[in-house]
Amino acid sequence: MFGLSVYPGVGASARWRLAALGRIGLIAGAVCHLASAAGAEAPQSFPEVFRLAERASPRLREAEAQVGVAAGRSQQAAAWLNPQLGIEIEDFAGTGPYRGSSQAQTTVSLSEPLELGGQRSARVAAGRAELATAQARRVQVRIDFGFELAIAYAAAEATRTRVSLMEEDLVRARETLRSTTALVAAGKEAELRALQADAAASAAEADLEAARADDVAALSSLSSLVGVTDPFGGVGPSLLIATRPFAIEPPSPTASVTGPAIVTAEAEHETAERRLQVEQRRAIPTPSLTVGARRLAGDDATVWVAGVSIPVPLFDRNRGGIAAARAELDAAGARLRATRLDTAAAWRSASAQAAAAHSRQLAADKAETSAGEAYRLAGIGYDAGRTPLYELLTTRRALTDAQLRSLDTRLARLRAEASLARIEGRVPFIE
């Protein structure tokens, strides 16, 4: 970066040293400010932050717990129905020969429901399908979380970079103010020029404070997403620099795209089919086989008894349950088709955005270089009295805008690359 400062009787080399000292002082002050506002956590790389989130993030832990819920239900679905133990006592009281309990008949029986027509196998298959769906959702949640974490990490890095850019802009503004003040004192500039330079420096200082506040907010949001209490003190190494720009060829219109969202939708559709089968099998009556022993007290004998009971589907044929399950299957099919269309559209959009961001970044980097050279020449011209103050202020602001634009293009490219990784089922910048 280029900076100017004019002091009466001070040479050019000394001016550059003073400018460097001023820049170092600003950076040191910013570091102290951010360290006190953003906690004591040391800067961490994105893979380190993601590994920490895998242990601490409530969202990822919830997805893992949901898999445990589905696993328990799948295990329960495979359990056999419990038999029923029954005890009946007949003729234990009455009149005549049945007075007292000498003629009592005691029957001990065991009844077992018989699931016919594939009822149990359908239930077991539905439980396994629900477990597969929960596992697919866990993968999707992890990929989606990785995408959001990468964006939050890059946003925190971008806000920290904006703070540095605003610090450098403030240094340039103050150097311009000192130069203008010296020229006014020497009678070479009107006092109005000093007021203009002071207003520009005040605006740069306000922009710096706003950037610092945004930096604290971004680090707090990142920490909240990870699931830690104390905000991070910074991020690093840089994702914006580590991921180099590259051109991405747009996919063929007929190319098929498969991602975690489609896998989850397919698993949900499979689960809906299994549930429909369960409801259809539930309409089949479930008979119960009974086997028991009867004690005849009057004859002092024991006899065996057996029987079969079958529910009569007179009122409840589970028509409502079947209709509801069929509607859920239709809804799952519609979601699957919509997910496939959305995924294909998102892939085309992210590919186009990545390719455009690549071109924009090359142009923005070139514009930043040109703006820096323009500011350097404007500063030399202003010191020599050949360039007006407004032109120096304009080129200074143009340099800052070019730097911020270059930062924005890097952030846009990173977002597009993260979107592509998300669609493909990868945690961006890790897998």
C-alpha positions as a Markdown table, in Angstrom:
| # | Residue | x | y | z |
|---|---|---|---|---|
| 1 | Met | 0.0 | 0.0 | 0.0 |
| 2 | Phe | 1.1 | 3.6 | -0.6 |
| 3 | Gly | 1.0 | 6.4 | 2.0 |
| 4 | Leu | 2.2 | 10.0 | 2.0 |
| 5 | Ser | 3.1 | 12.4 | 4.8 |
| 6 | Val | 4.6 | 15.8 | 4.7 |
| 7 | Tyr | 6.5 | 17.4 | 7.6 |
| 8 | Pro | 8.4 | 20.6 | 7.3 |
| 9 | Gly | 12.1 | 19.8 | 7.1 |
| 10 | Val | 11.6 | 16.0 | 6.9 |
| 11 | Gly | 13.1 | 14.0 | 4.0 |
| 12 | Ala | 11.2 | 11.5 | 1.9 |
| 13 | Ser | 12.8 | 8.5 | 3.5 |
| 14 | Ala | 12.0 | 9.8 | 6.9 |
| 15 | Arg | 8.4 | 10.4 | 5.8 |
| 16 | Trp | 8.0 | 6.8 | 4.7 |
| 17 | Arg | 9.4 | 5.5 | 8.0 |
| 18 | Leu | 7.0 | 7.7 | 9.9 |
| 19 | Ala | 4.1 | 6.4 | 7.8 |
| 20 | Ala | 5.2 | 2.8 | 8.5 |
| 21 | Leu | 5.3 | 3.6 | 12.2 |
| 22 | Gly | 1.8 | 5.1 | 12.1 |
| 23 | Arg | 0.5 | 2.0 | 10.2 |
| 24 | Ile | 2.1 | -0.3 | 12.8 |
| 25 | Gly | 0.6 | 1.7 | 15.6 |
| 26 | Leu | -2.9 | 1.4 | 14.1 |
| 27 | Ile | -2.6 | -2.3 | 13.5 |
| 28 | Ala | -1.3 | -2.9 | 17.1 |
| 29 | Gly | -4.2 | -0.8 | 18.5 |
| 30 | Ala | -6.7 | -2.9 | 16.4 |
| 31 | Val | -5.2 | -6.1 | 17.6 |
| 32 | Cys | -5.6 | -5.0 | 21.2 |
| 33 | His | -9.1 | -3.9 | 20.6 |
| 34 | Leu | -10.2 | -7.1 | 18.9 |
| 35 | Ala | -8.4 | -9.3 | 21.4 |
| 36 | Ser | -10.3 | -7.6 | 24.3 |
| 37 | Ala | -13.7 | -7.8 | 22.4 |
| 38 | Ala | -13.4 | -11.2 | 20.8 |
| 39 | Gly | -12.0 | -13.3 | 23.6 |
| 40 | Ala | -8.8 | -15.1 | 24.1 |
| 41 | Glu | -9.2 | -18.0 | 21.6 |
| 42 | Ala | -6.2 | -18.3 | 19.3 |
| 43 | Pro | -6.8 | -18.1 | 15.5 |
| 44 | Gln | -7.6 | -21.5 | 14.1 |
| 45 | Ser | -7.6 | -22.9 | 10.6 |
| 46 | Phe | -10.9 | -24.0 | 8.9 |
| 47 | Pro | -10.2 | -27.8 | 9.3 |
| 48 | Glu | -9.5 | -27.2 | 13.0 |
| 49 | Val | -12.7 | -25.2 | 13.4 |
| 50 | Phe | -14.7 | -27.9 | 11.6 |
| 51 | Arg | -13.3 | -30.7 | 13.8 |
| 52 | Leu | -14.2 | -28.6 | 16.9 |
| 53 | Ala | -17.7 | -28.2 | 15.6 |
| 54 | Glu | -18.1 | -31.9 | 15.0 |
| 55 | Arg | -17.6 | -32.3 | 18.8 |
| 56 | Ala | -19.4 | -29.2 | 20.0 |
| 57 | Ser | -22.1 | -28.2 | 17.5 |
| 58 | Pro | -25.6 | -28.8 | 18.8 |
| 59 | Arg | -26.9 | -29.2 | 15.3 |
| 60 | Leu | -24.5 | -32.0 | 14.5 |
| 61 | Arg | -25.2 | -33.7 | 17.8 |
| 62 | Glu | -28.9 | -33.5 | 17.2 |
| 63 | Ala | -28.5 | -35.2 | 13.8 |
| 64 | Glu | -26.4 | -37.9 | 15.5 |
| 65 | Ala | -29.1 | -38.4 | 18.2 |
| 66 | Gln | -31.8 | -38.7 | 15.5 |
| 67 | Val | -29.8 | -41.6 | 14.1 |
| 68 | Gly | -29.9 | -43.2 | 17.5 |
| 69 | Val | -33.6 | -42.7 | 17.7 |
| 70 | Ala | -34.1 | -44.4 | 14.3 |
| 71 | Ala | -31.8 | -47.2 | 15.3 |
| 72 | Gly | -33.8 | -47.9 | 18.5 |
| 73 | Arg | -37.1 | -47.8 | 16.5 |
| 74 | Ser | -35.6 | -50.2 | 13.9 |
| 75 | Gln | -34.6 | -52.6 | 16.7 |
| 76 | Gln | -38.0 | -52.4 | 18.2 |
| 77 | Ala | -39.7 | -53.0 | 14.9 |
| 78 | Ala | -37.9 | -56.4 | 14.7 |
| 79 | Ala | -39.2 | -57.6 | 18.0 |
| 80 | Trp | -41.8 | -60.3 | 18.1 |
| 81 | Leu | -45.2 | -59.7 | 19.7 |
| 82 | Asn | -45.3 | -60.7 | 23.3 |
| 83 | Pro | -47.5 | -63.7 | 24.3 |
| 84 | Gln | -50.4 | -63.2 | 26.7 |
| 85 | Leu | -50.6 | -65.3 | 29.9 |
| 86 | Gly | -54.2 | -65.9 | 31.2 |
| 87 | Ile | -55.7 | -67.5 | 34.2 |
| 88 | Glu | -59.4 | -68.4 | 34.4 |
| 89 | Ile | -61.3 | -70.0 | 37.4 |
| 90 | Glu | -64.7 | -71.4 | 36.7 |
| 91 | Asp | -67.3 | -73.0 | 39.0 |
| 92 | Phe | -65.5 | -71.7 | 42.1 |
| 93 | Ala | -68.8 | -70.7 | 43.8 |
| 94 | Gly | -72.5 | -71.3 | 43.4 |
| 95 | Thr | -75.4 | -73.2 | 44.9 |
| 96 | Gly | -76.0 | -76.9 | 45.3 |
| 97 | Pro | -73.0 | -79.1 | 44.3 |
| 98 | Tyr | -71.1 | -75.9 | 43.3 |
| 99 | Arg | -71.1 | -74.5 | 46.8 |
| 100 | Gly | -67.5 | -73.9 | 47.8 |
| 101 | Ser | -64.5 | -74.5 | 45.5 |
| 102 | Ser | -64.5 | -78.3 | 45.3 |
| 103 | Gln | -65.9 | -78.2 | 41.7 |
| 104 | Ala | -63.7 | -75.3 | 40.6 |
| 105 | Gln | -62.0 | -75.5 | 37.1 |
| 106 | Thr | -58.8 | -73.5 | 36.8 |
| 107 | Thr | -57.3 | -72.9 | 33.3 |
| 108 | Val | -53.9 | -71.5 | 32.7 |
| 109 | Ser | -53.3 | -70.5 | 29.1 |
| 110 | Leu | -50.7 | -68.8 | 26.9 |
| 111 | Ser | -51.8 | -66.9 | 23.8 |
| 112 | Glu | -49.5 | -65.8 | 21.0 |
| 113 | Pro | -50.6 | -63.4 | 18.2 |
| 114 | Leu | -49.8 | -64.7 | 14.7 |
| 115 | Glu | -48.7 | -62.0 | 12.3 |
| 116 | Leu | -49.7 | -63.3 | 8.9 |
| 117 | Gly | -49.5 | -61.9 | 5.4 |
| 118 | Gly | -46.0 | -60.4 | 5.9 |
| 119 | Gln | -47.0 | -58.1 | 8.7 |
| 120 | Arg | -43.8 | -58.5 | 10.7 |
| 121 | Ser | -41.5 | -58.4 | 7.6 |
| 122 | Ala | -43.2 | -55.2 | 6.4 |
| 123 | Arg | -42.7 | -53.6 | 9.9 |
| 124 | Val | -39.0 | -54.6 | 10.0 |
| 125 | Ala | -38.4 | -53.2 | 6.5 |
| 126 | Ala | -40.1 | -49.9 | 7.5 |
| 127 | Gly | -37.8 | -49.7 | 10.5 |
| 128 | Arg | -34.7 | -50.3 | 8.5 |
| 129 | Ala | -35.9 | -47.7 | 5.9 |
| 130 | Glu | -36.4 | -45.1 | 8.7 |
| 131 | Leu | -32.8 | -45.8 | 9.9 |
| 132 | Ala | -31.4 | -45.4 | 6.4 |
| 133 | Thr | -33.3 | -42.1 | 6.1 |
| 134 | Ala | -31.9 | -40.8 | 9.4 |
| 135 | Gln | -28.4 | -41.7 | 8.3 |
| 136 | Ala | -28.9 | -39.9 | 5.0 |
| 137 | Arg | -30.2 | -36.8 | 6.9 |
| 138 | Arg | -27.2 | -37.0 | 9.2 |
| 139 | Val | -24.9 | -36.9 | 6.1 |
| 140 | Gln | -26.9 | -34.0 | 4.6 |
| 141 | Val | -26.9 | -32.0 | 7.9 |
| 142 | Arg | -23.1 | -32.5 | 8.1 |
| 143 | Ile | -22.6 | -31.3 | 4.5 |
| 144 | Asp | -25.0 | -28.3 | 4.9 |
| 145 | Phe | -23.3 | -27.4 | 8.2 |
| 146 | Gly | -19.9 | -27.6 | 6.6 |
| 147 | Phe | -21.2 | -25.2 | 3.9 |
| 148 | Glu | -22.6 | -22.7 | 6.4 |
| 149 | Leu | -19.4 | -23.0 | 8.5 |
| 150 | Ala | -17.2 | -22.3 | 5.5 |
| 151 | Ile | -19.3 | -19.2 | 4.7 |
| 152 | Ala | -19.2 | -18.0 | 8.3 |
| 153 | Tyr | -15.5 | -18.6 | 8.5 |
| 154 | Ala | -14.9 | -16.7 | 5.2 |
| 155 | Ala | -17.1 | -13.9 | 6.4 |
| 156 | Ala | -15.1 | -13.6 | 9.6 |
| 157 | Glu | -11.9 | -13.6 | 7.6 |
| 158 | Ala | -13.3 | -11.0 | 5.2 |
| 159 | Thr | -14.3 | -8.7 | 8.0 |
| 160 | Arg | -10.9 | -9.0 | 9.6 |
| 161 | Thr | -9.4 | -8.1 | 6.2 |
| 162 | Arg | -11.7 | -5.2 | 5.9 |
| 163 | Val | -10.5 | -3.9 | 9.2 |
| 164 | Ser | -6.9 | -4.1 | 7.9 |
| 165 | Leu | -7.9 | -2.2 | 4.7 |
| 166 | Met | -9.7 | 0.4 | 6.7 |
| 167 | Glu | -6.7 | 0.8 | 9.0 |
| 168 | Glu | -4.5 | 1.4 | 5.9 |
| 169 | Asp | -7.1 | 3.8 | 4.5 |
| 170 | Leu | -7.1 | 5.7 | 7.7 |
| 171 | Val | -3.3 | 5.9 | 7.6 |
| 172 | Arg | -3.4 | 7.3 | 4.1 |
| 173 | Ala | -6.2 | 9.8 | 5.1 |
| 174 | Arg | -4.2 | 11.0 | 8.1 |
| 175 | Glu | -1.0 | 11.4 | 6.0 |
| 176 | Thr | -3.0 | 13.4 | 3.5 |
| 177 | Leu | -4.3 | 15.6 | 6.3 |
| 178 | Arg | -0.8 | 16.2 | 7.6 |
| 179 | Ser | 0.4 | 17.0 | 4.1 |
| 180 | Thr | -2.5 | 19.4 | 3.6 |
| 181 | Thr | -2.0 | 21.0 | 7.0 |
| 182 | Ala | 1.6 | 21.6 | 6.2 |
| 183 | Leu | 0.8 | 23.2 | 2.9 |
| 184 | Val | -1.9 | 25.4 | 4.4 |
| 185 | Ala | 0.7 | 26.5 | 7.1 |
| 186 | Ala | 3.1 | 27.3 | 4.3 |
| 187 | Gly | 0.5 | 29.3 | 2.4 |
| 188 | Lys | 0.4 | 27.0 | -0.5 |
| 189 | Glu | -3.2 | 25.7 | 0.1 |
| 190 | Ala | -6.4 | 27.4 | 1.3 |
| 191 | Glu | -7.7 | 26.5 | 4.7 |
| 192 | Leu | -10.7 | 24.9 | 3.0 |
| 193 | Arg | -8.4 | 22.1 | 1.8 |
| 194 | Ala | -7.4 | 21.3 | 5.4 |
| 195 | Leu | -11.1 | 21.0 | 6.4 |
| 196 | Gln | -11.8 | 18.7 | 3.4 |
| 197 | Ala | -8.8 | 16.5 | 4.3 |
| 198 | Asp | -9.9 | 16.4 | 8.0 |
| 199 | Ala | -13.5 | 15.4 | 6.9 |
| 200 | Ala | -12.0 | 12.6 | 4.8 |
| 201 | Ala | -9.9 | 11.4 | 7.7 |
| 202 | Ser | -12.9 | 11.5 | 10.0 |
| 203 | Ala | -14.9 | 9.4 | 7.5 |
| 204 | Ala | -12.1 | 6.9 | 7.3 |
| 205 | Glu | -12.0 | 6.6 | 11.1 |
| 206 | Ala | -15.8 | 6.0 | 11.2 |
| 207 | Asp | -15.5 | 3.3 | 8.5 |
| 208 | Leu | -12.7 | 1.7 | 10.6 |
| 209 | Glu | -14.9 | 1.6 | 13.7 |
| 210 | Ala | -17.8 | 0.1 | 11.7 |
| 211 | Ala | -15.4 | -2.6 | 10.3 |
| 212 | Arg | -14.2 | -3.4 | 13.8 |
| 213 | Ala | -17.7 | -3.9 | 15.0 |
| 214 | Asp | -18.5 | -6.1 | 12.0 |
| 215 | Asp | -15.4 | -8.2 | 12.8 |
| 216 | Val | -16.5 | -8.8 | 16.4 |
| 217 | Ala | -20.0 | -9.7 | 15.2 |
| 218 | Ala | -18.7 | -12.1 | 12.6 |
| 219 | Leu | -16.4 | -13.9 | 15.0 |
| 220 | Ser | -19.3 | -14.2 | 17.5 |
| 221 | Ser | -21.5 | -15.7 | 14.9 |
| 222 | Leu | -18.8 | -18.2 | 13.9 |
| 223 | Ser | -18.3 | -19.2 | 17.5 |
| 224 | Ser | -22.1 | -19.6 | 18.0 |
| 225 | Leu | -22.3 | -21.8 | 14.9 |
| 226 | Val | -19.4 | -24.0 | 16.1 |
| 227 | Gly | -21.0 | -24.3 | 19.5 |
| 228 | Val | -18.4 | -22.7 | 21.8 |
| 229 | Thr | -19.1 | -20.2 | 24.5 |
| 230 | Asp | -16.1 | -17.9 | 24.1 |
| 231 | Pro | -15.8 | -16.1 | 20.7 |
| 232 | Phe | -12.8 | -16.8 | 18.6 |
| 233 | Gly | -10.0 | -14.3 | 18.6 |
| 234 | Gly | -9.4 | -14.7 | 14.9 |
| 235 | Val | -9.2 | -17.1 | 12.0 |
| 236 | Gly | -6.4 | -18.4 | 9.9 |
| 237 | Pro | -4.7 | -19.4 | 7.7 |
| 238 | Ser | -6.7 | -17.7 | 5.0 |
| 239 | Leu | -9.4 | -19.5 | 3.0 |
| 240 | Leu | -9.6 | -16.6 | 0.6 |
| 241 | Ile | -6.0 | -16.9 | -0.3 |
| 242 | Ala | -5.6 | -20.7 | 0.1 |
| 243 | Thr | -8.3 | -21.5 | -2.5 |
| 244 | Arg | -6.9 | -20.3 | -5.8 |
| 245 | Pro | -9.2 | -19.1 | -8.5 |
| 246 | Phe | -9.8 | -21.6 | -11.3 |
| 247 | Ala | -12.1 | -21.7 | -14.3 |
| 248 | Ile | -15.1 | -24.1 | -14.0 |
| 249 | Glu | -16.7 | -25.5 | -17.1 |
| 250 | Pro | -20.5 | -25.4 | -17.0 |
| 251 | Pro | -22.1 | -28.8 | -16.9 |
| 252 | Ser | -23.9 | -30.4 | -19.8 |
| 253 | Pro | -27.7 | -29.8 | -19.7 |
| 254 | Thr | -28.2 | -33.5 | -19.8 |
| 255 | Ala | -25.7 | -34.3 | -17.0 |
| 256 | Ser | -27.2 | -35.9 | -13.9 |
| 257 | Val | -26.3 | -34.5 | -10.5 |
| 258 | Thr | -26.5 | -36.5 | -7.4 |
| 259 | Gly | -26.1 | -34.9 | -4.0 |
| 260 | Pro | -26.9 | -35.5 | -0.3 |
| 261 | Ala | -30.3 | -33.7 | -0.7 |
| 262 | Ile | -31.3 | -36.2 | -3.4 |
| 263 | Val | -30.1 | -39.2 | -1.4 |
| 264 | Thr | -32.1 | -38.0 | 1.5 |
| 265 | Ala | -35.2 | -37.5 | -0.6 |
| 266 | Glu | -34.8 | -41.0 | -2.1 |
| 267 | Ala | -34.5 | -42.5 | 1.4 |
| 268 | Glu | -37.7 | -40.6 | 2.5 |
| 269 | His | -39.5 | -41.9 | -0.6 |
| 270 | Glu | -38.4 | -45.5 | 0.2 |
| 271 | Thr | -39.5 | -45.1 | 3.8 |
| 272 | Ala | -42.9 | -43.8 | 2.7 |
| 273 | Glu | -43.3 | -46.9 | 0.5 |
| 274 | Arg | -42.5 | -49.2 | 3.4 |
| 275 | Arg | -44.9 | -47.4 | 5.7 |
| 276 | Leu | -47.7 | -47.9 | 3.1 |
| 277 | Gln | -46.9 | -51.6 | 3.0 |
| 278 | Val | -47.1 | -51.7 | 6.8 |
| 279 | Glu | -50.6 | -50.0 | 6.8 |
| 280 | Gln | -51.8 | -52.4 | 4.1 |
| 281 | Arg | -50.6 | -55.4 | 6.1 |
| 282 | Arg | -52.2 | -54.0 | 9.2 |
| 283 | Ala | -55.6 | -54.5 | 7.6 |
| 284 | Ile | -55.1 | -58.3 | 7.7 |
| 285 | Pro | -56.7 | -59.8 | 10.9 |
| 286 | Thr | -54.1 | -61.0 | 13.4 |
| 287 | Pro | -55.3 | -64.4 | 14.9 |
| 288 | Ser | -54.1 | -65.6 | 18.3 |
| 289 | Leu | -53.2 | -69.2 | 19.1 |
| 290 | Thr | -54.1 | -70.2 | 22.7 |
| 291 | Val | -52.7 | -73.3 | 24.5 |
| 292 | Gly | -53.3 | -74.1 | 28.1 |
| 293 | Ala | -54.0 | -76.5 | 30.9 |
| 294 | Arg | -57.2 | -76.9 | 32.9 |
| 295 | Arg | -57.4 | -78.3 | 36.4 |
| 296 | Leu | -60.7 | -80.0 | 37.3 |
| 297 | Ala | -60.8 | -80.0 | 41.1 |
| 298 | Gly | -64.0 | -82.1 | 41.3 |
| 299 | Asp | -62.4 | -85.0 | 39.3 |
| 300 | Asp | -58.9 | -84.3 | 40.5 |
| 301 | Ala | -57.7 | -84.3 | 36.9 |
| 302 | Thr | -55.8 | -82.0 | 34.4 |
| 303 | Val | -56.8 | -81.6 | 30.8 |
| 304 | Trp | -55.2 | -79.6 | 27.9 |
| 305 | Val | -57.1 | -76.9 | 26.1 |
| 306 | Ala | -56.3 | -75.1 | 22.8 |
| 307 | Gly | -58.1 | -72.5 | 20.7 |
| 308 | Val | -57.8 | -69.9 | 18.0 |
| 309 | Ser | -59.3 | -66.4 | 18.1 |
| 310 | Ile | -59.5 | -64.2 | 15.0 |
| 311 | Pro | -60.5 | -60.5 | 15.0 |
| 312 | Val | -63.5 | -59.7 | 12.7 |
| 313 | Pro | -62.7 | -56.7 | 10.6 |
| 314 | Leu | -66.3 | -55.4 | 10.8 |
| 315 | Phe | -65.7 | -51.7 | 11.7 |
| 316 | Asp | -62.0 | -51.0 | 11.4 |
| 317 | Arg | -60.3 | -52.1 | 8.1 |
| 318 | Asn | -57.5 | -49.4 | 8.5 |
| 319 | Arg | -58.7 | -47.6 | 5.4 |
| 320 | Gly | -57.8 | -44.2 | 6.9 |
| 321 | Gly | -54.3 | -45.4 | 7.7 |
| 322 | Ile | -53.8 | -46.7 | 4.2 |
| 323 | Ala | -55.1 | -43.5 | 2.6 |
| 324 | Ala | -52.8 | -41.4 | 4.8 |
| 325 | Ala | -49.7 | -43.6 | 4.0 |
| 326 | Arg | -50.5 | -43.4 | 0.3 |
| 327 | Ala | -50.8 | -39.6 | 0.5 |
| 328 | Glu | -47.4 | -39.5 | 2.3 |
| 329 | Leu | -45.9 | -41.6 | -0.5 |
| 330 | Asp | -47.3 | -39.1 | -3.1 |
| 331 | Ala | -45.8 | -36.2 | -1.1 |
| 332 | Ala | -42.5 | -37.9 | -0.8 |
| 333 | Gly | -42.5 | -38.5 | -4.6 |
| 334 | Ala | -43.2 | -34.9 | -5.2 |
| 335 | Arg | -40.4 | -33.8 | -2.9 |
| 336 | Leu | -38.0 | -36.2 | -4.6 |
| 337 | Arg | -38.8 | -34.7 | -8.1 |
| 338 | Ala | -38.6 | -31.2 | -6.7 |
| 339 | Thr | -35.2 | -31.9 | -5.1 |
| 340 | Arg | -33.8 | -33.3 | -8.3 |
| 341 | Leu | -34.9 | -30.2 | -10.2 |
| 342 | Asp | -33.6 | -27.9 | -7.5 |
| 343 | Thr | -30.3 | -29.7 | -7.3 |
| 344 | Ala | -29.7 | -29.5 | -11.0 |
| 345 | Ala | -30.6 | -25.8 | -11.0 |
| 346 | Ala | -28.4 | -25.1 | -8.1 |
| 347 | Trp | -25.5 | -26.9 | -9.8 |
| 348 | Arg | -25.9 | -24.8 | -12.9 |
| 349 | Ser | -26.2 | -21.6 | -10.9 |
| 350 | Ala | -23.1 | -22.4 | -8.7 |
| 351 | Ser | -21.1 | -23.4 | -11.8 |
| 352 | Ala | -21.9 | -20.1 | -13.5 |
| 353 | Gln | -21.2 | -18.1 | -10.4 |
| 354 | Ala | -17.9 | -19.8 | -9.9 |
| 355 | Ala | -16.8 | -19.1 | -13.5 |
| 356 | Ala | -18.0 | -15.5 | -13.3 |
| 357 | Ala | -16.2 | -15.0 | -9.9 |
| 358 | His | -13.0 | -16.3 | -11.5 |
| 359 | Ser | -13.2 | -13.6 | -14.2 |
| 360 | Arg | -14.3 | -10.9 | -11.8 |
| 361 | Gln | -11.4 | -11.7 | -9.5 |
| 362 | Leu | -8.8 | -11.4 | -12.2 |
| 363 | Ala | -10.4 | -8.0 | -13.3 |
| 364 | Ala | -10.6 | -6.8 | -9.7 |
| 365 | Asp | -7.0 | -7.7 | -8.9 |
| 366 | Lys | -5.9 | -5.8 | -12.0 |
| 367 | Ala | -8.1 | -2.8 | -11.0 |
| 368 | Glu | -6.6 | -2.8 | -7.5 |
| 369 | Thr | -3.1 | -2.7 | -9.0 |
| 370 | Ser | -4.0 | 0.2 | -11.3 |
| 371 | Ala | -5.7 | 2.1 | -8.4 |
| 372 | Gly | -2.6 | 1.7 | -6.2 |
| 373 | Glu | -0.4 | 3.1 | -9.0 |
| 374 | Ala | -2.9 | 6.0 | -9.6 |
| 375 | Tyr | -2.8 | 6.9 | -5.9 |
| 376 | Arg | 1.0 | 6.8 | -5.8 |
| 377 | Leu | 1.2 | 9.2 | -8.8 |
| 378 | Ala | -1.5 | 11.4 | -7.3 |
| 379 | Gly | 0.5 | 11.7 | -4.1 |
| 380 | Ile | 3.6 | 12.6 | -5.9 |
| 381 | Gly | 1.8 | 15.2 | -7.9 |
| 382 | Tyr | 0.1 | 16.6 | -4.8 |
| 383 | Asp | 3.5 | 17.0 | -3.0 |
| 384 | Ala | 4.8 | 18.8 | -6.1 |
| 385 | Gly | 1.8 | 21.1 | -6.3 |
| 386 | Arg | 0.7 | 19.8 | -9.7 |
| 387 | Thr | -2.3 | 17.7 | -8.4 |
| 388 | Pro | -5.3 | 19.2 | -6.6 |
| 389 | Leu | -6.4 | 17.8 | -3.3 |
| 390 | Tyr | -9.8 | 16.5 | -4.5 |
| 391 | Glu | -7.9 | 14.3 | -7.0 |
| 392 | Leu | -5.7 | 12.8 | -4.3 |
| 393 | Leu | -8.8 | 12.2 | -2.2 |
| 394 | Thr | -10.6 | 10.6 | -5.1 |
| 395 | Thr | -7.7 | 8.3 | -5.9 |
| 396 | Arg | -7.3 | 7.3 | -2.3 |
| 397 | Arg | -11.0 | 6.4 | -2.1 |
| 398 | Ala | -10.8 | 4.6 | -5.4 |
| 399 | Leu | -7.9 | 2.5 | -4.1 |
| 400 | Thr | -9.9 | 1.5 | -1.0 |
| 401 | Asp | -12.9 | 0.7 | -3.1 |
| 402 | Ala | -10.8 | -1.4 | -5.5 |
| 403 | Gln | -9.3 | -3.3 | -2.5 |
| 404 | Leu | -12.8 | -4.0 | -1.1 |
| 405 | Arg | -14.1 | -5.0 | -4.5 |
| 406 | Ser | -11.3 | -7.5 | -4.8 |
| 407 | Leu | -12.1 | -8.9 | -1.4 |
| 408 | Asp | -15.8 | -9.2 | -2.4 |
| 409 | Thr | -14.9 | -11.1 | -5.5 |
| 410 | Arg | -12.7 | -13.5 | -3.5 |
| 411 | Leu | -15.6 | -14.0 | -1.1 |
| 412 | Ala | -18.0 | -14.6 | -4.0 |
| 413 | Arg | -15.7 | -17.2 | -5.6 |
| 414 | Leu | -15.3 | -19.0 | -2.3 |
| 415 | Arg | -19.1 | -19.1 | -1.8 |
| 416 | Ala | -19.6 | -20.5 | -5.3 |
| 417 | Glu | -16.9 | -23.2 | -4.7 |
| 418 | Ala | -18.5 | -24.1 | -1.4 |
| 419 | Ser | -21.9 | -24.4 | -3.1 |
| 420 | Leu | -20.5 | -26.8 | -5.6 |
| 421 | Ala | -18.9 | -28.9 | -2.9 |
| 422 | Arg | -22.3 | -28.9 | -1.0 |
| 423 | Ile | -24.2 | -30.1 | -4.1 |
| 424 | Glu | -21.6 | -32.8 | -4.7 |
| 425 | Gly | -21.8 | -34.0 | -1.1 |
| 426 | Arg | -18.4 | -32.7 | 0.2 |
| 427 | Val | -17.5 | -30.5 | 3.1 |
| 428 | Pro | -15.9 | -27.6 | 1.3 |
| 429 | Phe | -12.2 | -27.1 | 1.5 |
| 430 | Ile | -11.7 | -30.3 | 3.6 |
| 431 | Glu | -12.9 | -33.2 | 1.6 |
